[in-house]
Amino acid sequence: MAVAWLPNGTASTVLAVFAAASYLLTYLVRLFAWPGWVSKLSVFGAFGRPYLELPTAAGFAVLCALAVLGILLATVIAGRSPKAA
């Protein structure tokens, strides 16, 4: 979605900031003793520990929702953007 929407190399910067913030959120939840559901907002928290256990149903649902929403939005954005040959 970010690649279809943002010009040039801006998409990689946005995705890097998103990944860093998502990773940092998992530590902030433990540091400030926030509720456990807040860590599910992070893709890392939703994914869980794949080598030790499968993701929870809620985490799997979050990952699926993000994937489907991203695909749909990318399709809409790419369809509306001007085409170059």
PyMOL commands that place a pseudoatom at each C-alpha (Angstrom):
pseudoatom trace, name=CA, resn=MET, resi=1, chain=A, elem=C, hetatm=0, pos=[0.000, 0.000, 0.000]
pseudoatom trace, name=CA, resn=ALA, resi=2, chain=A, elem=C, hetatm=0, pos=[2.783, 2.425, 0.904]
pseudoatom trace, name=CA, resn=VAL, resi=3, chain=A, elem=C, hetatm=0, pos=[4.646, 1.687, -2.332]
pseudoatom trace, name=CA, resn=ALA, resi=4, chain=A, elem=C, hetatm=0, pos=[1.530, 2.338, -4.433]
pseudoatom trace, name=CA, resn=TRP, resi=5, chain=A, elem=C, hetatm=0, pos=[0.641, 5.515, -2.541]
pseudoatom trace, name=CA, resn=LEU, resi=6, chain=A, elem=C, hetatm=0, pos=[3.937, 7.266, -1.801]
pseudoatom trace, name=CA, resn=PRO, resi=7, chain=A, elem=C, hetatm=0, pos=[6.392, 8.519, -4.415]
pseudoatom trace, name=CA, resn=ASN, resi=8, chain=A, elem=C, hetatm=0, pos=[9.978, 7.329, -4.907]
pseudoatom trace, name=CA, resn=GLY, resi=9, chain=A, elem=C, hetatm=0, pos=[11.853, 6.205, -1.787]
pseudoatom trace, name=CA, resn=THR, resi=10, chain=A, elem=C, hetatm=0, pos=[9.428, 7.659, 0.716]
pseudoatom trace, name=CA, resn=ALA, resi=11, chain=A, elem=C, hetatm=0, pos=[7.665, 4.320, 1.066]
pseudoatom trace, name=CA, resn=SER, resi=12, chain=A, elem=C, hetatm=0, pos=[10.759, 2.605, 2.429]
pseudoatom trace, name=CA, resn=THR, resi=13, chain=A, elem=C, hetatm=0, pos=[11.180, 5.333, 5.040]
pseudoatom trace, name=CA, resn=VAL, resi=14, chain=A, elem=C, hetatm=0, pos=[7.555, 5.071, 6.130]
pseudoatom trace, name=CA, resn=LEU, resi=15, chain=A, elem=C, hetatm=0, pos=[7.759, 1.284, 6.344]
pseudoatom trace, name=CA, resn=ALA, resi=16, chain=A, elem=C, hetatm=0, pos=[10.993, 1.471, 8.365]
pseudoatom trace, name=CA, resn=VAL, resi=17, chain=A, elem=C, hetatm=0, pos=[9.426, 3.921, 10.834]
pseudoatom trace, name=CA, resn=PHE, resi=18, chain=A, elem=C, hetatm=0, pos=[6.344, 1.700, 11.119]
pseudoatom trace, name=CA, resn=ALA, resi=19, chain=A, elem=C, hetatm=0, pos=[8.468, -1.384, 11.794]
pseudoatom trace, name=CA, resn=ALA, resi=20, chain=A, elem=C, hetatm=0, pos=[10.595, 0.425, 14.385]
pseudoatom trace, name=CA, resn=ALA, resi=21, chain=A, elem=C, hetatm=0, pos=[7.558, 1.877, 16.171]
pseudoatom trace, name=CA, resn=SER, resi=22, chain=A, elem=C, hetatm=0, pos=[5.852, -1.493, 16.139]
pseudoatom trace, name=CA, resn=TYR, resi=23, chain=A, elem=C, hetatm=0, pos=[8.940, -3.151, 17.624]
pseudoatom trace, name=CA, resn=LEU, resi=24, chain=A, elem=C, hetatm=0, pos=[9.305, -0.416, 20.233]
pseudoatom trace, name=CA, resn=LEU, resi=25, chain=A, elem=C, hetatm=0, pos=[5.663, -0.785, 21.265]
pseudoatom trace, name=CA, resn=THR, resi=26, chain=A, elem=C, hetatm=0, pos=[6.300, -4.339, 22.476]
pseudoatom trace, name=CA, resn=TYR, resi=27, chain=A, elem=C, hetatm=0, pos=[8.893, -2.988, 24.931]
pseudoatom trace, name=CA, resn=LEU, resi=28, chain=A, elem=C, hetatm=0, pos=[6.818, 0.004, 26.019]
pseudoatom trace, name=CA, resn=VAL, resi=29, chain=A, elem=C, hetatm=0, pos=[3.912, -2.264, 26.971]
pseudoatom trace, name=CA, resn=ARG, resi=30, chain=A, elem=C, hetatm=0, pos=[6.127, -4.170, 29.401]
pseudoatom trace, name=CA, resn=LEU, resi=31, chain=A, elem=C, hetatm=0, pos=[7.957, -1.063, 30.636]
pseudoatom trace, name=CA, resn=PHE, resi=32, chain=A, elem=C, hetatm=0, pos=[4.829, 0.922, 31.525]
pseudoatom trace, name=CA, resn=ALA, resi=33, chain=A, elem=C, hetatm=0, pos=[2.692, -2.130, 32.462]
pseudoatom trace, name=CA, resn=TRP, resi=34, chain=A, elem=C, hetatm=0, pos=[0.074, -1.298, 29.842]
pseudoatom trace, name=CA, resn=PRO, resi=35, chain=A, elem=C, hetatm=0, pos=[-2.724, -3.826, 29.226]
pseudoatom trace, name=CA, resn=GLY, resi=36, chain=A, elem=C, hetatm=0, pos=[-1.791, -6.851, 27.144]
pseudoatom trace, name=CA, resn=TRP, resi=37, chain=A, elem=C, hetatm=0, pos=[-4.155, -5.991, 24.301]
pseudoatom trace, name=CA, resn=VAL, resi=38, chain=A, elem=C, hetatm=0, pos=[-2.029, -2.926, 23.473]
pseudoatom trace, name=CA, resn=SER, resi=39, chain=A, elem=C, hetatm=0, pos=[0.850, -5.177, 22.434]
pseudoatom trace, name=CA, resn=LYS, resi=40, chain=A, elem=C, hetatm=0, pos=[-1.458, -6.816, 19.876]
pseudoatom trace, name=CA, resn=LEU, resi=41, chain=A, elem=C, hetatm=0, pos=[-1.483, -3.499, 17.988]
pseudoatom trace, name=CA, resn=SER, resi=42, chain=A, elem=C, hetatm=0, pos=[2.138, -4.213, 17.103]
pseudoatom trace, name=CA, resn=VAL, resi=43, chain=A, elem=C, hetatm=0, pos=[2.728, -6.664, 14.270]
pseudoatom trace, name=CA, resn=PHE, resi=44, chain=A, elem=C, hetatm=0, pos=[5.472, -8.206, 16.399]
pseudoatom trace, name=CA, resn=GLY, resi=45, chain=A, elem=C, hetatm=0, pos=[3.124, -8.616, 19.361]
pseudoatom trace, name=CA, resn=ALA, resi=46, chain=A, elem=C, hetatm=0, pos=[0.402, -10.047, 17.145]
pseudoatom trace, name=CA, resn=PHE, resi=47, chain=A, elem=C, hetatm=0, pos=[2.794, -12.527, 15.541]
pseudoatom trace, name=CA, resn=GLY, resi=48, chain=A, elem=C, hetatm=0, pos=[3.921, -13.899, 18.894]
pseudoatom trace, name=CA, resn=ARG, resi=49, chain=A, elem=C, hetatm=0, pos=[6.896, -16.248, 19.203]
pseudoatom trace, name=CA, resn=PRO, resi=50, chain=A, elem=C, hetatm=0, pos=[6.696, -18.480, 16.115]
pseudoatom trace, name=CA, resn=TYR, resi=51, chain=A, elem=C, hetatm=0, pos=[9.521, -20.811, 17.132]
pseudoatom trace, name=CA, resn=LEU, resi=52, chain=A, elem=C, hetatm=0, pos=[7.895, -21.569, 20.484]
pseudoatom trace, name=CA, resn=GLU, resi=53, chain=A, elem=C, hetatm=0, pos=[4.149, -21.428, 19.826]
pseudoatom trace, name=CA, resn=LEU, resi=54, chain=A, elem=C, hetatm=0, pos=[1.566, -20.568, 17.207]
pseudoatom trace, name=CA, resn=PRO, resi=55, chain=A, elem=C, hetatm=0, pos=[0.084, -17.068, 17.227]
pseudoatom trace, name=CA, resn=THR, resi=56, chain=A, elem=C, hetatm=0, pos=[-3.084, -16.664, 19.279]
pseudoatom trace, name=CA, resn=ALA, resi=57, chain=A, elem=C, hetatm=0, pos=[-6.405, -16.455, 17.473]
pseudoatom trace, name=CA, resn=ALA, resi=58, chain=A, elem=C, hetatm=0, pos=[-6.617, -12.712, 18.154]
pseudoatom trace, name=CA, resn=GLY, resi=59, chain=A, elem=C, hetatm=0, pos=[-3.083, -12.133, 16.880]
pseudoatom trace, name=CA, resn=PHE, resi=60, chain=A, elem=C, hetatm=0, pos=[-3.766, -14.205, 13.784]
pseudoatom trace, name=CA, resn=ALA, resi=61, chain=A, elem=C, hetatm=0, pos=[-6.952, -12.198, 13.168]
pseudoatom trace, name=CA, resn=VAL, resi=62, chain=A, elem=C, hetatm=0, pos=[-5.011, -8.923, 13.451]
pseudoatom trace, name=CA, resn=LEU, resi=63, chain=A, elem=C, hetatm=0, pos=[-2.398, -10.130, 10.975]
pseudoatom trace, name=CA, resn=CYS, resi=64, chain=A, elem=C, hetatm=0, pos=[-5.067, -11.320, 8.523]
pseudoatom trace, name=CA, resn=ALA, resi=65, chain=A, elem=C, hetatm=0, pos=[-6.997, -8.058, 8.847]
pseudoatom trace, name=CA, resn=LEU, resi=66, chain=A, elem=C, hetatm=0, pos=[-3.837, -6.030, 8.185]
pseudoatom trace, name=CA, resn=ALA, resi=67, chain=A, elem=C, hetatm=0, pos=[-2.996, -8.155, 5.156]
pseudoatom trace, name=CA, resn=VAL, resi=68, chain=A, elem=C, hetatm=0, pos=[-6.486, -7.967, 3.633]
pseudoatom trace, name=CA, resn=LEU, resi=69, chain=A, elem=C, hetatm=0, pos=[-6.845, -4.248, 4.338]
pseudoatom trace, name=CA, resn=GLY, resi=70, chain=A, elem=C, hetatm=0, pos=[-3.390, -3.550, 2.883]
pseudoatom trace, name=CA, resn=ILE, resi=71, chain=A, elem=C, hetatm=0, pos=[-4.120, -5.525, -0.278]
pseudoatom trace, name=CA, resn=LEU, resi=72, chain=A, elem=C, hetatm=0, pos=[-7.481, -3.821, -0.798]
pseudoatom trace, name=CA, resn=LEU, resi=73, chain=A, elem=C, hetatm=0, pos=[-6.106, -0.328, -0.224]
pseudoatom trace, name=CA, resn=ALA, resi=74, chain=A, elem=C, hetatm=0, pos=[-3.093, -0.985, -2.471]
pseudoatom trace, name=CA, resn=THR, resi=75, chain=A, elem=C, hetatm=0, pos=[-5.399, -2.199, -5.234]
pseudoatom trace, name=CA, resn=VAL, resi=76, chain=A, elem=C, hetatm=0, pos=[-7.593, 0.894, -4.983]
pseudoatom trace, name=CA, resn=ILE, resi=77, chain=A, elem=C, hetatm=0, pos=[-4.610, 3.260, -4.873]
pseudoatom trace, name=CA, resn=ALA, resi=78, chain=A, elem=C, hetatm=0, pos=[-2.857, 1.542, -7.788]
pseudoatom trace, name=CA, resn=GLY, resi=79, chain=A, elem=C, hetatm=0, pos=[-6.071, 1.608, -9.826]
pseudoatom trace, name=CA, resn=ARG, resi=80, chain=A, elem=C, hetatm=0, pos=[-6.442, 5.363, -9.335]
pseudoatom trace, name=CA, resn=SER, resi=81, chain=A, elem=C, hetatm=0, pos=[-2.814, 6.287, -9.957]
pseudoatom trace, name=CA, resn=PRO, resi=82, chain=A, elem=C, hetatm=0, pos=[-1.651, 7.359, -13.412]
pseudoatom trace, name=CA, resn=LYS, resi=83, chain=A, elem=C, hetatm=0, pos=[-0.051, 4.614, -15.453]
pseudoatom trace, name=CA, resn=ALA, resi=84, chain=A, elem=C, hetatm=0, pos=[3.420, 4.965, -16.942]
pseudoatom trace, name=CA, resn=ALA, resi=85, chain=A, elem=C, hetatm=0, pos=[4.710, 2.924, -19.861]
for i in range(1, 85): cmd.bond("trace and resi %d" % i, "trace and resi %d" % (i + 1))
show_as sticks, trace
zoom trace
